[in-house]
Amino acid sequence: MKLSLKGVQSMLQLLLGVIIMALSMNIFLIPYKIAPGGVFGIATVLYHVSGGKIPVGAAMLAMNVPLFLAGFKIKGKYFIIKSLIGAFLLSVFIDLTAPWITDLTDRFILGKSSHDLLLYSLAGGFTTGLGLGFVFKEGATTGGTDMGAAVLNRAIPWIPAGKLLLILDGLVVLLVAFVFQSFQLVLYSVVALYISARTMDGFLEGINFSKSLMIISKHSEAIAKELMLKVNRGVTGLYGKGMYTENPYTILLCVVKKEEIHTVKEIVKSIDQEAFVLLTDVREVLGEGFTPHHKG
């Protein structure tokens, strides 16, 4: 079976994400007992408890395989196969790169005398989230508690999968507190987990924020003309009616970039100072004037 160019690009993206995650974990997290939840967190605890005899990658793979098998019917064949590849590659790269990364960081980067755990948790969370973003973008995962939450949700459907995931990650963080006897490490692990999640969301949803505006005014046509002329943005008119006055209105919908917001406000103010303007954040905008649609 021939692998298409799109398939090759997808696998390369997946590989890039896995490499970023493996390097991040070995440089910033594993050596300092920062375990931000999930299967990785459990594997990190086992690694330190065993004195390094249980490799992190091997422990993760051993825990992930049964989770994937249990979730086969839930997630589907394509997702499971791709995720198994991601989980396997991550485990391999973690264990393969661990020895030389440890030597490199000890001699040239971090040094044995400098242990700024807050900095490591921030850097580790950011780079891990970046790697996860590449993996999730290709419709895969590296396993972990998200798969466990999906499996548990089948057994106890009255508890949402999102809450189950939070509970599982919370239990892993509590395990860190119990084993390492350090509340400080728990806080750093939570910081890394939060930064990782936020970075991944930003990567997947887009970081070039725009603003969506809804403008309600008696002078909608005049405002729309000025917006199209001076801001060069498309404006959509929606039918609306004041439920108290029962007066009909044309509600203007427009999406602009951050630097255009001030101009829009000035236009509306100059035409109708009583206009009602609602601004909301937009994560990503696809289309003319913004980010082009990806060609399939």
C-alpha positions as CSV (number, residue, x, y, z in Angstrom):
1,M,0.0,0.0,0.0
2,K,1.4,3.3,-1.1
3,L,1.7,6.1,1.5
4,S,0.5,9.4,0.2
5,L,2.4,12.7,0.6
6,K,-0.2,13.8,3.1
7,G,0.4,10.6,5.1
8,V,4.1,11.1,5.1
9,Q,3.7,14.7,6.3
10,S,1.3,13.5,9.0
11,M,3.8,10.9,10.3
12,L,6.7,13.5,10.2
13,Q,4.5,15.9,12.3
14,L,3.8,13.1,14.7
15,L,7.5,12.2,15.0
16,L,8.4,15.9,15.5
17,G,5.9,16.2,18.4
18,V,7.2,12.9,20.0
19,I,10.8,14.1,19.8
20,I,10.0,17.5,21.4
21,M,8.1,15.7,24.2
22,A,10.9,13.2,24.9
23,L,13.6,15.9,25.0
24,S,11.4,18.1,27.2
25,M,10.7,15.3,29.7
26,N,14.3,14.2,29.9
27,I,15.7,17.8,30.3
28,F,13.2,19.5,32.5
29,L,10.9,17.0,34.2
30,I,12.2,13.5,34.9
31,P,15.5,14.5,36.6
32,Y,13.7,16.8,39.1
33,K,10.7,14.5,40.0
34,I,8.2,16.8,38.3
35,A,5.4,14.5,37.4
36,P,2.4,16.4,35.8
37,G,-0.2,13.7,36.0
38,G,-0.9,10.9,33.6
39,V,1.0,7.7,32.7
40,F,4.1,9.8,32.5
41,G,3.7,10.9,36.1
42,I,3.4,7.3,37.3
43,A,6.4,6.3,35.2
44,T,8.4,9.1,36.7
45,V,7.6,8.0,40.2
46,L,8.5,4.4,39.4
47,Y,11.8,5.5,37.9
48,H,12.9,7.4,41.0
49,V,11.5,4.8,43.5
50,S,13.5,2.1,41.7
51,G,16.6,4.1,41.6
52,G,16.5,4.4,37.9
53,K,16.1,0.6,37.3
54,I,12.7,1.0,35.7
55,P,13.1,3.2,32.6
56,V,10.4,5.8,32.2
57,G,9.7,5.0,28.5
58,A,9.4,1.2,29.1
59,A,7.0,1.8,32.1
60,M,4.9,4.2,30.0
61,L,4.6,1.7,27.2
62,A,3.7,-1.2,29.6
63,M,0.9,0.9,31.0
64,N,-0.3,2.3,27.7
65,V,-0.7,-1.0,25.8
66,P,-3.6,-2.4,27.9
67,L,-5.2,1.1,27.9
68,F,-5.2,1.1,24.1
69,L,-6.5,-2.4,23.9
70,A,-9.4,-1.5,26.3
71,G,-10.2,1.6,24.3
72,F,-10.1,0.0,20.9
73,K,-13.9,-0.1,20.5
74,I,-14.3,3.4,22.0
75,K,-11.8,5.4,19.9
76,G,-11.8,3.4,16.6
77,K,-9.1,1.5,14.7
78,Y,-7.4,4.4,12.9
79,F,-7.1,6.5,16.1
80,I,-5.8,3.6,18.1
81,I,-3.2,2.5,15.6
82,K,-1.9,6.0,15.1
83,S,-1.8,6.6,18.8
84,L,0.0,3.3,19.5
85,I,2.7,4.4,17.0
86,G,2.9,7.7,18.9
87,A,3.1,6.1,22.3
88,F,5.7,3.6,21.1
89,L,7.9,6.2,19.6
90,L,7.6,8.5,22.6
91,S,8.7,5.6,24.9
92,V,11.6,4.7,22.7
93,F,12.9,8.2,22.4
94,I,12.6,8.9,26.1
95,D,14.8,5.9,26.9
96,L,17.2,6.3,24.0
97,T,17.9,10.0,24.7
98,A,17.9,9.8,28.5
99,P,21.6,8.9,29.0
100,W,23.2,11.5,26.7
101,I,20.8,14.2,27.7
102,T,21.5,13.6,31.3
103,D,25.3,13.9,30.6
104,L,24.8,17.0,28.4
105,T,22.6,18.9,30.9
106,D,24.9,18.1,33.8
107,R,28.0,19.4,32.0
108,F,26.8,22.3,29.8
109,I,23.2,23.4,30.4
110,L,21.7,23.2,33.9
111,G,24.5,22.1,36.1
112,K,24.3,20.2,39.3
113,S,24.3,23.3,41.5
114,S,21.3,25.0,39.8
115,H,17.9,23.6,40.5
116,D,15.3,26.2,39.7
117,L,12.3,23.9,39.8
118,L,9.8,26.7,38.9
119,L,11.8,27.5,35.7
120,Y,12.0,23.8,34.8
121,S,8.3,23.2,35.4
122,L,7.4,26.2,33.2
123,A,9.8,25.2,30.4
124,G,8.9,21.5,30.7
125,G,5.2,22.3,30.6
126,F,5.5,24.6,27.6
127,T,7.7,22.3,25.5
128,T,5.6,19.2,26.4
129,G,2.4,21.0,25.4
130,L,4.0,22.1,22.2
131,G,4.9,18.5,21.3
132,L,1.4,17.3,22.3
133,G,0.0,20.0,20.0
134,F,1.8,18.4,17.0
135,V,0.6,14.9,18.0
136,F,-3.0,15.9,18.6
137,K,-3.1,17.9,15.4
138,E,-2.5,14.6,13.5
139,G,-5.5,13.0,15.1
140,A,-3.5,10.9,17.6
141,T,-2.4,10.8,21.2
142,T,0.5,9.4,23.2
143,G,-1.8,7.5,25.5
144,G,-2.2,8.1,29.2
145,T,-5.0,9.0,31.5
146,D,-7.2,10.4,28.7
147,M,-7.6,6.9,27.4
148,G,-8.2,5.6,30.9
149,A,-10.9,8.2,31.4
150,A,-12.6,7.2,28.2
151,V,-12.6,3.5,29.3
152,L,-13.9,4.3,32.8
153,N,-16.6,6.5,31.3
154,R,-18.0,3.4,29.6
155,A,-18.3,1.7,33.0
156,I,-19.6,4.8,34.9
157,P,-21.3,6.9,32.2
158,W,-22.9,9.2,34.8
159,I,-19.5,10.8,35.4
160,P,-18.3,12.9,32.4
161,A,-15.0,11.8,30.8
162,G,-13.5,15.3,31.5
163,K,-14.1,15.0,35.2
164,L,-12.7,11.4,35.2
165,L,-9.6,12.7,33.5
166,L,-9.2,15.4,36.2
167,I,-9.7,12.8,38.9
168,L,-7.1,10.5,37.4
169,D,-4.5,13.2,37.0
170,G,-5.3,14.5,40.5
171,L,-4.6,11.0,41.9
172,V,-1.3,10.9,40.1
173,V,-0.3,14.2,41.6
174,L,-1.3,13.0,45.0
175,L,0.9,9.9,44.4
176,V,3.8,12.3,43.9
177,A,3.1,14.0,47.3
178,F,2.9,10.6,49.0
179,V,6.0,9.0,47.5
180,F,8.3,12.0,47.5
181,Q,7.0,13.6,50.7
182,S,7.1,17.0,49.1
183,F,4.1,19.4,48.7
184,Q,6.5,21.7,46.7
185,L,6.9,19.1,44.0
186,V,3.1,18.7,43.8
187,L,2.8,22.4,43.1
188,Y,5.5,22.4,40.4
189,S,3.8,19.4,38.8
190,V,0.5,21.2,38.8
191,V,2.2,24.2,37.2
192,A,3.7,22.0,34.5
193,L,0.4,20.3,33.8
194,Y,-1.4,23.7,33.5
195,I,1.2,25.2,31.2
196,S,1.2,22.1,29.1
197,A,-2.6,22.2,28.6
198,R,-2.7,25.9,27.8
199,T,0.2,25.6,25.3
200,M,-1.5,22.7,23.6
201,D,-4.8,24.6,23.4
202,G,-3.0,27.7,22.0
203,F,-1.3,25.6,19.4
204,L,-4.4,23.7,18.3
205,E,-6.8,26.7,18.4
206,G,-4.5,29.4,17.2
207,I,-2.7,32.2,19.0
208,N,-3.5,35.0,16.6
209,F,-6.5,36.3,18.5
210,S,-9.1,38.3,16.7
211,K,-12.3,40.0,17.9
212,S,-15.9,39.3,16.9
213,L,-18.2,42.3,17.2
214,M,-21.9,42.4,17.3
215,I,-23.2,46.0,16.9
216,I,-26.9,46.9,17.6
217,S,-27.8,50.4,16.4
218,K,-30.5,52.4,14.7
219,H,-27.9,53.5,12.2
220,S,-26.6,50.0,11.2
221,E,-26.4,50.8,7.4
222,A,-24.2,53.8,8.0
223,I,-21.9,52.0,10.4
224,A,-21.6,49.0,8.0
225,K,-20.6,51.2,5.1
226,E,-17.9,52.9,7.2
227,L,-16.5,49.6,8.5
228,M,-16.3,48.2,5.0
229,L,-14.7,51.4,3.7
230,K,-12.2,52.3,6.5
231,V,-11.4,48.9,8.0
232,N,-11.9,46.9,4.8
233,R,-13.7,44.1,6.6
234,G,-16.8,42.2,5.6
235,V,-20.0,42.9,7.6
236,T,-23.0,40.7,7.9
237,G,-26.4,42.0,8.8
238,L,-28.6,39.8,11.0
239,Y,-32.3,40.4,11.7
240,G,-33.1,41.2,15.3
241,K,-36.0,42.5,17.4
242,G,-36.0,44.2,20.8
243,M,-38.2,42.0,22.9
244,Y,-39.3,44.9,25.2
245,T,-39.8,47.6,22.5
246,E,-40.6,45.2,19.7
247,N,-38.6,47.4,17.4
248,P,-36.8,45.6,14.5
249,Y,-33.0,46.0,14.3
250,T,-30.2,45.0,11.9
251,I,-27.5,43.5,14.0
252,L,-24.1,43.8,12.5
253,L,-21.6,40.9,12.8
254,C,-18.0,41.7,12.0
255,V,-14.6,40.0,12.8
256,V,-11.5,42.2,13.0
257,K,-7.9,41.9,14.1
258,K,-6.7,43.2,17.4
259,E,-5.1,46.3,16.0
260,E,-8.3,47.3,14.2
261,I,-10.5,47.4,17.4
262,H,-9.8,51.0,18.2
263,T,-10.7,52.2,14.7
264,V,-14.0,50.2,14.8
265,K,-14.9,51.8,18.2
266,E,-14.2,55.3,16.9
267,I,-16.4,54.6,13.8
268,V,-19.3,53.4,15.9
269,K,-18.9,56.3,18.3
270,S,-18.9,58.9,15.6
271,I,-22.1,57.6,14.1
272,D,-24.2,56.4,17.1
273,Q,-23.0,57.0,20.7
274,E,-26.0,55.0,21.9
275,A,-25.0,51.9,19.9
276,F,-24.7,48.6,21.8
277,V,-21.3,46.9,21.0
278,L,-20.4,43.4,22.1
279,L,-16.8,42.2,21.7
280,T,-15.8,38.6,22.1
281,D,-12.4,36.8,21.6
282,V,-12.0,34.6,18.6
283,R,-9.3,31.9,18.7
284,E,-8.9,31.4,15.0
285,V,-10.4,32.9,11.9
286,L,-10.2,31.0,8.6
287,G,-11.0,32.8,5.4
288,E,-10.2,35.9,3.3
289,G,-8.3,38.6,5.1
290,F,-7.2,36.1,7.9
291,T,-5.7,32.6,7.9
292,P,-6.2,30.8,4.5
293,H,-8.0,27.5,4.6
294,H,-5.7,24.5,4.4
295,K,-5.9,22.8,1.1
296,G,-6.6,19.1,1.3
